[in-house]
Amino acid sequence: MHPTHPSSPRRGRFAPSPTGPLHAGSLLAALGSWLFARSAGGEWHVRIEDIDPPREVAGAADAQLRGLHRLGLHPDGPVARQSTRGALYARALERLLDQGDAFVCHCSRSALAAHDGIHRRCVAGARRRDPSIRLRVPEGTHIAFDDAIQGHVAEDVHATTGDVVLRRADGFWAYQLAVVVDDAAQGMTDVVRGADLLGSTARQIVLQQRLGLPTPHYAHLPLLLDARGHKLSKSLDALPFDDRDPGAALAFAWQRLGQHALATSTGDPQDWLAMAATAFDPSRVPRGPLAASHNAGGMDAP
C-alpha cells in the first residue's frame, strides 16, 4: 500500500495555469478548494502551474492573483510558481530513471496514432534528437481510490493510459510529474479540483507509488459547461468574472456547489467567506456537470 495523509494537518491548494483570466469555472475550483480546506480548519495555498510556455498568456498569472485578492481568497504563504521548481522535477526524474521506472522514448505522435495515441511499447522508427521520457506502466497496473465527490474510482492504467510522459519532447516538464512532485513537496493532504482532471488521478497515484510519496485525499468538483455542453474554460463563454462585485461572483460559485443560500453579509468578502467556511457542507456538492448560464457579476441562480 502507498502512504497516505491520515492524520496530517489539512492543507489544500488552487493551482491555475496562466492561460487566461479567472472565469466562472476557475472561480468554482478556487472557492471549492478554499472551502474544503478552511471548513476542516486547514491551510489553503496557491500555485501557478506555468510549465507550458506555448500556452501561457502574458500577464495572466498576475491577473489571476489580483482576482483572487478581490475575492478575499488569500493564500497561507507565498505563491509558488512551477517555472522556478525545475530542480525538484529533475531529481524526481533521475530517481525514476535510476530505478528503471522511466525510459527514453523516441516515438512520435504519428507513430502512436495507430495505437490510439497510447504508448505501451516503443514503435520501431528513427531515433529522434529530442526524445521524451516516459513512466513505465506495465500490464496489471490497477489503481483504485475514493473521491470525496465522485465516489469510488478504479482504473487499469496500462489499458487506458499506457506509459506516461514525464518530460516532453520539446524539453518542457509534463504536468503529471510536476503536480505530483509539488503536491508532495508542499505537503498537500487534499487535492480539490475540477472533474476534468479526474482522469489524471490514477496516473498521478502510480507516480506517487514509484516515488514513495504520500497520496492526498481527492475531491473533483463538477464542471461548468456552456450552452453547447463544452467545458467553460475552452469556451467563448469563458469571460472573466466581474471583479467589481466579488460578492455576487462568490454567491454564484457557492450556489453551483449545491450549498444553501447564506444570510446577507456586510458586503465584505471576508465576512461572507467566514460564514461560508462555517456553513459549507461537502456532501451537498453535486457530481455535475453544471450549466453556466453566465459568469459575470449578475450570474443566474441554478
N, C-alpha and C positions, 0 to 999 in steps of 0.2 A: 504494500500500500504506500502511496505517496503521502508526505506530511501535509497537514492542514493547519489552519489557524483556529483551533477550537476555543482557546481561552485568551487570545491576544486582545489588547485594546482595539476597538473598531477603527478602521481607517479606510476611507473611500476616496475616489478621485473622479474628476471630469477631465477628459483628455481629447480636446478637439484638434482636428487638423486645420491648418491655416489656409483653407481653400475658399474662404468667403466669410461674410459676417454671420453672426448668430441669427438663426431664424427660429421658427416655432419648434422644429424638430430638435435642434440642438439645445434650445431652451428647456424642452421637456427632459432631455438627458441631463442637463446641468442641474435642474431643480430636483429631479428624481434621485440622482446620486447624492445630492446635498441632504435630502430628506432621509434617505436610508442611513446615512452616517450620523446626522445630527439627532434623529429620533432615538438612536441607540447610544447617545452620549459620546459619539466618536468624532474623529477629525475628518476634515474634508480638504483635499488638495487639488491643484490644477496643474496639468502637464500639457504643454504644447507639443503635438506629435508632428514635428517638422523635419521628417527624414525623406520626403519625396519632393525635392525642389521643382521638378517639372509641373507639378500640380498646384503649387503654392501661389497665392495671390499676395503681392507686395502690400504690407501694412495690415493684412487680415488678422494676424495674431494680436497685434496691439488693439485693433478694433474689437476683437472678441473679449479681450481683458477689460476694456472700457465698458463694454456691455454688461459683463458680469458685475463690475463695480456699481453700475447704475442700478442693477437689480438687488444690490445688497449682498451678493454672493461672494464673500471674501474668503480666500483660502487660508488655511492654517499653516503658513510658512511660505517661503519663496516659490515662485512659479518655476517649474522645471521645463527645460527645452531639450527634446531628444537630439537636436543637432549638436549639442555640447557633450553628449554621452557616448560617443563612438568607442572610446577605450573600453567601456563596460561591455559593449556588444562584441568587440574584438576578442576579449578574454573568454567570453562565453563560447564564441565560435571556435576558438582554439581548443578549448576543452572538448567540445563535441567532436572535432576532427581527431584529436588525440585518442578519444575513446572509440573511434570507429563509428560513431553515430551520425557523422556528417561526411559528405563526399563532394568532390568537384564534379560538376555536371556540364557537359558540352552540348546538351540537347537544346535545340531551338524550339520556339513555339510551333513553328510549322512542322517540325519533326514529330511533335507530340499531338498534332491535330488529329491523326488517325486514331489516337487513344483518348479522344475527348479532352485533350489537354492535360490529362492526369499522368504523372510520371510514376511508374512502378519499376521500371528498369531503363537503363540508358539505351537509346536507339542508335544504331551504327550510323556514323556520319563523320564529317570533317571536324577536327578539333578547332575550337574557337579561341580567338585571342582573349576573349572576355567571358570565360565560363562563369556560371553561377555556382553557388554552394548550396546543397540541399541536406535536409534532415532525412535520414534513412527511416522509412516507416514500413517494416516488414509485414507479411501476412500475419493475421492473428492479433493485430494491434486494435484492441477494443477499448473504448472509453465510455464510462457512464458517470453521470453526475446529476444532482438535483438542483434545478434552477428555482430560485425563490418565487418567480412569477410564471415561468413557462412549464414548470414541473419536471418530471424525470426525462432525461435525455440520454440516449445510448447511440453510439456510432461506431461502425467499423471504419477506422480512419484510413486503413490501407485501401479499402474498396472505394470510399467516397472522395478521398483527397489525394492519396498517394504520398510520394516523397515531397516534403515541404521546402520551399525556397527560404533560405536564411540570409543570403546575400545575393542581390540581384546581379544579372549580367552587366548592368550599367554601373556597378560598383556601389550602389546605394543599399543601405540595410533594409531588409524586409520587415514589414510590420510585425509579423508573428514573433520573430526573435526579439525585436526591440521592446515590445509591450510586455513580454514575459520577463525579460531581464529587469525592466524598470519597475514593474509591479512588485517584484521580489526585493529589489534594492531599496524601494521606498516603503517597504513594509505594508503593502496594501492587503487588507484582510477581506475586503469586499469590492467586487467589480460590478458596478451598476451602469449599464449602457444600453444602447438600442438593440432591438431584436435582430437587426440586420447583421450583427456580429455574433449571433448565437452559433452560426456555422463555423466560426473560427475557434470556438472554445475548446473543442476536443483536441484540435491541433496544438493549442497552447498548453493543455494539460499534458500531452505527450512530451512537449519540450520541458515542462516543469519537472516531469519524472526523470528525464535524461540528465537534467542539470542538478537534480537533488534539491529543487526549490519547492516551497510550500504552495499548495493550491488554494487560492482565495475562494470565498463564497461568491456565487454568481447570481445576478438578477438582471434579466433582459427585458427592458421596458418596451411597451407597444410602439410600433412605428406610426408616424403621422403620414398619411397618404393624400395626394392631391385628388382632384375630381376625376382624373383618369386612372387612378389607382397606382400612381408612381410614387416611390419614396420621395418625401418632400425635399430632401437635400439635393436630389437630382432633377428637381422640377423647376419650371419657370415660376411657380408659385412661391419659391423659397426666398421671399423678400425678407430683409431684416425686420425684426420686431421693432415696434415703435418705442424707443427708449425714453420718449417724453412722458410716457405713462407706464412706469415699471409695474405699478400695482395691477393694472389690467393684464399685462403680459404674464405676471406670476399667477393671477387668478385663472387665466386661460389654461396654463400648464397644470395647475392644481386640479381643475375640473377634468382635464384629459387623463389625469392619473386616478380618476374614479373616486375622488375624495368629496366629502360633504362640504358645502359652502361654509366659509368662515364668517364670523361676525365682522362687521365693518371696523377697520382699524383706523389709526390716525392718518394714514396715507404714507407713513414712513415705511419703506420696505423692511427695515429691521424689525419693526413691531409686527408686521404681517408674518415674517419668517419665524419669529419667536412663537407665534400662535400655531403656525403650520407644523413646526417641529414637534409640538406637543400633541396636536390633533392627528398627525399622519398615521394612517392605518395601511400597512403594506399589503394586507390581504384583500384590499379593495382595488388594487391596481389591476386593470384588465390586461389580458394577454395581447389584445389588439388583433389586427391593425385598426387604426382610428382615422376618421376623416378630419382633415384640417381645412375647415371652411374658409379660414383667413388666418393671417399671422401678424396682423397689425394690432394696435392698441385696442381696437374695438372688436376683438375676436368674438365670434358667436359662441354661445354655450352649447354643450352637447345636447 
